[in-house]
Amino acid sequence: MRGHNPVIIENFNGLWKRGGEDSTPPDHFVDCDNIQFIHGGFRSRDGIDTFLGNNTTINNIVRMYTFVQESGQSVLVLDNNNNIYDVQGTTVLGPILHVKDMTDFAFVSMNGRAYLSPSNGITGLVGEFIYVYDGAGAAARRAGGAAPLTAPVVVNSGTAGNVELGIHVFSVVYETNTGFLTSIGPAVMIDAPGGKKVDISSISVSGSASVTKVHIVATRAIDPLFFTGDLTGYQFYFVPGAIVTNGTTTLSVSFFDSELLDSADHLQDLYESIPAVVGLGNYHNRLIGYSTHSDISLCIVSNPGEPEAINQIDGLLVFPLDGKPITNGQEFRDVLYLFKQTKTNAWTDNGDVPSSWPMTLLDQGIGASLHGIATVLDSGGVNVDYLEITDYSGIFLFNGAYVRPELSWKIKDFWLALARNKFNKIEIKNDPISQTLYLVTTDGNMLIGDYSNGMTPKEIRWAPWSFTIPVNSIALTDTNTLLIGSSGIPI
């Protein structure tokens, strides 16, 4: 056109979906489907290939997680037949877990093992439990374990020893192959004369293949004049060296009271089987799980370093009740944050039991969706600088408070058009190498955010991706290899 001055676009900055088309800046497009960004511009996105080639074991993928072990990475995959598989390279192991009506599942890796919880995408499944998987292909089993059912038989030995004068109460504890110590079993008392050993027989034998050891626990000497007869009312300690393999039924013990230092009282009131939850995470080396079927505002917290040891009284956090379930949980800068869809609260470990941790009401308008938290690592790869969180109103950066404007400011209309009743399908991953955010949207497509120019609402570049297949879940392996889980084709 004569007299027209051309508009030079030096850098293309992606999708703009905010207000009318006339408000679109010249360096943005209102439609830029299936592109990926290069310096100053863009090109068509890369194509996709099948990850497992001709293997058709898993055709309809619902959820995927990357499981990192010392031996390498694998991908845990849930299909639409309620089966979870462990995909190790081109080898498919399993199913490692099958649970009827499981349409989603939670996952966290601790101590080299995978902890899995079947859910319906809103709460843990009714009548179901958290499972533990060792990564070797054998079926996952229920986390935790049942306490012994019978008390041992104890008698004063004729052999000289160190068991001190007075009444002692004895019992046993099982240990599983994951290191979980069960609650203390039924107890029995003995009136020791002092200066003798105690002979123990009929030690309870577990029929569970996961139980590998049995520990003897005992009280310090109790003055018979003050003995109440309540065998559960005294403090138990692990007897040093008094450990036998499961199946061994006899043992003689000799100890001074001063040697009883390792208390077993923290084993009382543990869950034998941990109720299923919608989400799993960790905080201060404790497993956390939230939204059971029977209590949608409950978060369960394990003992430190013992992900299967959860006290039914002291290991509970309660999000203020409002009829909505907890949707997510994340440790950030030494604080545990729990989220509902439009609420965020914080708990701080005070060194005491979780039920005593102080709670802070943080935000009563912004929350997080079920799979809607991605973390960003600093250059050292060990400290979380901030979180990226998907909320009804947008994608937010979180640094202890929500940063305004939201990261998705340029695509506000796109985001608000997503189906709210399907926000539990949204999933966000961060690839720090290509500096790209990958999101699964509620309509089975994807959204990418290129932050190579900066992680700010102005500098991030957005683009929608669509496929001829529905996208149900995504995972990143080796930090930046994107896997797309879909229906109808293998990954």
N, C-alpha and C positions, 0 to 999 in steps of 0.2 A: 504494500500500500504506500502510495506516494506520501512523503512527509512523515512516515511512521518511524519512530525511533526504536530500534530493537532493544529488547530487554536481555541483558547478558546475565546468565545464571552461572556463577562461578562454582557454586557448591549446591548439590541437591540434598535436601534435608528431609525427604520422606513424606509420609502420609500426614495430611491435615484433615481432621474431622472435628471441627469446632465452629459452630455458627454456619451461616450460609456460604455457598461456594464463592461468592464475591469477596468474602473475607479471607480467602486462602492466599497466603503470601506467595509471591512468584517463584520462590525456591522450594515450594512444597507442591504435592499433587493431591487431589481429592480421591484418586484411584491409582494405586501402584501395586497391584497384586503380584505376588510371586517374583519379587526382586530381592537381591541382596546387595549390600552397599560396598563400594570400593572408594578409594580416596577421591573425594570431590564428585563422585557420581554413583552409578549403579549399573548392574547387569542382571540378567536372568538368574534366578536361584539355581543352585546345583540340583541335579536329578537325584532320585533315590534308587537304592538297590536293596534286594532282600538280604538280610543278615545271615539267615540260616539256609540259604540256597533252596534246595528241594525238600528240606525237612518240613513235613506238614504236621508234626505233632501238635504244634500250637498255632491255630489258625485265627482265633478270635481273641484278641488281647484286650483286657480291661484295665490292668494296672501294671506298672513296671517300676522296679527300684534297682539301683546299682549297689551290689553287695561287695564291699572291699574286704579281702582277707589277706593274710600274710603271703599266701600262694598266688595271689592275683585277684582280678575282679571277675565277678559273674553278674548275671542279671536275674533277679527274681521276678517271675512273670505269672500273673493271674489271668486265666482264660475265662470264657463265658460258661464253662462247665464246672465252675467252682473249684478248679484245680490250680495249685501254685507249683510251678516248675523252677528249677535252678538251671539256667542256661550258662554253661561254662564253655566259652568259645563256640565251637560247632557241636558240642555235646549237650544234649538235653537230659537232665536228671530229674527223675520223679514220675508222677507228681509227688512232691514232698509233703503236701497237705491238701486234703479235700474236705471241705465243709459245706454242707447243704445250705443254700441261700446266701453264700458269700458272694457279694457283688463288688466288694472293694476290700482292701486290707491295709493295715498299718505295718510299718517296718522300722526297726532301729537296729544298728549293729553295736554290740558291746562285748568286750572280752573275746573278740574273734568269732562270735556267734551271732546268728540272726534271730531276733525276737519278732514274732509275727502275730497279728491279731485280726481275725476275720470281722468284717463289718458290713453294714449296708450303705455306707457313705454318710450316715448321720450319727449312729451310735454303734457300739460293739453289738454283735449278734446276741440275742437272748439265749441263755443256756450254753454259751460258748466261752472260750478261755484264751489266754495268751499262750503261744507255743514257742519252743526254742528249737533251732535248727543248727546243726554243727557244720554245715557246709560241705559234707562229704557225700551227699546223695541219699543217705538214709532218711526215712520219714521223720518229720518234725514231731516232737512229743510235747505234751503239756508242760509248761514251765512250773517250777515248784515241785512239790511232792508231799505225800501223806506221811504223817508222823507214825512211829511204831505203835502197834495196837496192844502189846502186852508188856508187863513189867518183867525185868529179869529176876532171877532168884539169887539172893546174896546171903552168904554165911561167913561168920568169922573163921579165918583160916587158923590152922595149927602152926603155921609158919610165922616166924618173927617178921615184923614189918613196921611201918610208920603210921598207920591209921590211928588217929588220936582218940582218946577216951571220949565217949559221948555218943549221941544218936547222929547217924549220918543217913541221908536220904539219897538213893541212887536211881538213875534212869538212863535211858539211851536216846541217841539222836542219829538219824540216818544222814549220810552224805551222798549226793548224786554225782553222776559223771560230769556235771557242769559246776561242781563245787557248792551247790545249794545244800544248806543244812536245814533239815526239817524242824518243826516244833518238837519240844520234848515229849516223849511218850509217857505212859503211866509209870508211876514211881513206887518204890518200896523202901522201907526203913530197916536199919539194923542198929542195935545197941552195941557199939564196939568197946571192948575192954581196954583198948590201947596197947600199943606195942606189937600188934599183929597185922598181917595182911587181911584183905577181904577177898574171898573167892566168889566169882560171879559165874553163873551158869544160866542156861535157857535164855541167852541173849536173843532178842527178837530178830528174826530173819525176814527180810523184805522179799516179796515175790516180784518186785519190779526190776526189770533188767537195767534200769537207769541208776539204781542204788548200788554203790560200789563199796562203801565203808560204813562202819557203825562206831560212834563215839560214846564213851562212857562219861556221864556227868554226875556230879555229887555235890552235896552241901558240905560246908565246914561243920565241925562238931557242934551239936546242940545240947545244952544242959538238959537232962531228962526232966528236971523240975519245971522247966519252962517250955517243954515241948507241947504244942497244941494239938498234935495229931493230924494237922492239915499238911498233907504231903506236897501240896503245890504252893504253900505259903512261904517258902524259904528260897534263898538265892542259890541257884545252881551254878557250878563252875565245870569247865572241861578238865577232866583228870589228865595230867600230863602223860603222854605216851599211851594212853588207854584207847587205842584205836585198833579195830579188827576188820578184816574183810567181811563183806556181807556173806553170811553162811557159817561163819565161825561163831560158836555158841558159848565158849568158856574163856575166862580170863581171870587172872589174879592181879590185884592192884595194891600198891603201897605208896602212900603219899603223906606228907605233912600238910597241915592246913595252910601253912605259909606258901605252899607251892600252888595252891588253888587261886590263880590270878586272872584267868581268862573266863569272864562271866558268860553264861549261856542264856541269861535272862532276855536278851534281845530276840531270842527265838520264839518266845511266847507270843501268841496271837497272830502268827503269820498266816497268810492265805496258803492253803494247800494247793488250790488251783486258782489262778488269778483271773478274774472276770475279764472278758473281752472288752476292748475299748475301740474308739474310732481312730485314735491317733497315739503314736508313741514317740518318745524323744528321750533326751538325757540332760541332766543338770547336776553339776558337781559330782560326776561319776555315779549318779543315781538314775535308774530307769524311771521315767514318768509315763503315765498313760491317762487318757482323759475321755470322758463321756462313755460310761458304761450304759447298758440298756436300761438298767433300773435306776440310775442316777446320772442324768445328763450334765449336771453341774459339778461332778466329782472328778478330781485328779488324784490318782494314786501315785505314791512316791516310794521307791525302794530304799533299803539301807545302802550306804556308800559302798561301792565296789561289789555289791551283791544284787544284781538286777532282778533276781527271782525272789528276794526276801522283802516282802511288803507287809508291814504291820497293819492289821485291820482297824486299829484304833489310832495309833500315832502317825501312820504313814498316809494321811489323807489331807488334801486341801479342798476347800469348798468355794467355788466361784459363787458370788451372790446370785440367788435364785431369781430367774425371770422367765422361766418356761422355755428357754433356748439352750441348745447344747454348746459345750465348749467345742470349738472347731480346730484349734491349733495351739501349740506350745513351743516355746523356743528360749534357750538360754542366750543371753546377750549381756556382755560386760558384767558378769558375775551376778546377774539378776535373772530369775525365771519369769517370763512373760506368758500368760495364758490369754487366749483370745476367744471371744464369741464373734458372731458375724458382724456386730456393730459395737463391740466393747473390748477394751484392753485393760487388764489388771496385772500388777507385778507383785511377786513374792521374793523375799530375801532370806537366804539361809542364815540363821542366827546362831548356828552351832548346836542347836537343840533339835528335837524331833520335828518333822515337817508340820504337824498340826499346830505347832507354836509359832511358825514363821509369820512375821507381820506382812499384811497385805496393803498395797497402795492402789487406790482407784486412779487409773491413768487417763483413760479416754473413754467416754461414754457415747461416742458417735462413730468411731472407726474401729474396725476389727480385722479379722483375717479369715479367708476361706480355708477349707480343709487342706488342700494341697498348695496353698497360696503364699508360702514364704520361701524366698531364696536368700542365701547368704552371699556376701561379697568378701573375699579374702584380701588382706593387704599383700604387699609385695613379698613378705616373708612367708605367706601362706599359712599363718597360724592364728592370727587374731582377726575377729570379725569387725570390720569397720562400720558396717551398717547392714540392715536388712532391707529387702524389697518385699513388700506385702501387698497382696491383692485384696481390695475391699470393694463393697458395692459402688463406692463413689470414685474409685480409681486405683492406680498403682502408686503406692507411696514408698518413699525412703523413710526408714525409721532408725534413729540414732539414740533412742531413749525417749524420744518424742517424735510425732509424725511431722515430716517436713512439708510445708506448704510453699508454693503450689505443688500439687501432686505431680509425680513423674510423667503421668499420662495426660498432662494438661492439654497438649496439642491434639489429642484424639478423644476428648471428653465425650463427644456425641457417639463415637464408635463404642466406647466403653459402656456408656449408659444404655445402649441398645442391647447389650447382652442379657440373656434370660436370667433373672435373679433366682429362679427356682432351680437352676442348674449350676450354681456357683461352686458346688462341691466337685464339679468336673474340671474346673479351671486348675491348671498345673503350671508352675513357673520354675524354670531352671536357668542357671547362670553359667555361661561359658567364659571364664576369665581370659582365655587365650585369644579367642576371636573377638572378645568384648561384646558379646551378644546375649541378650535375654531371649529365651524361647518360652512361649506360653501356648498352652492348649486352651482354646476358647469354648464357650458353651455350645456352639453350633458344630463342633467337631472339626474346626479348622485351626489355624495357628496364627499367632502374632509374634513378630520378632522386633526387638529393640536394639539397634546398634548404638553402643555408647563409646565408640572409639574416639569421638570428638569430645566426650565428657558425659558424666552421669548427672545431668541436670535436665529439668523440663524443657529448656530451650535447645540444648545441644543433642539430646538423644534423637535418633532417627527411627521412626516406626514404619513397618510394612506388614500387611497381611499376607499369609500364605494359605493357599487352598490346594486340595488334592482331589483325585478321583476316588479316594478312599477316605473314610472318616478317621480322624485322629482321636484316639481314646486316651493315650498316655505317652509320655516321652521320658527318656533317660539319657544321661551323658556317661559315656565310658571313656577311660583314659583322658579324663578332664574335658575333652572337646569333640568326641565322636557322638553325634546325635543319633539315637535310636527312636523310631516312631512306631508305637504300637497301635495296630488297627484291627479292623474286622474283615475277615475274608482272605487275608494273605498272611504268611509267616513274616516275622520281623526280619 
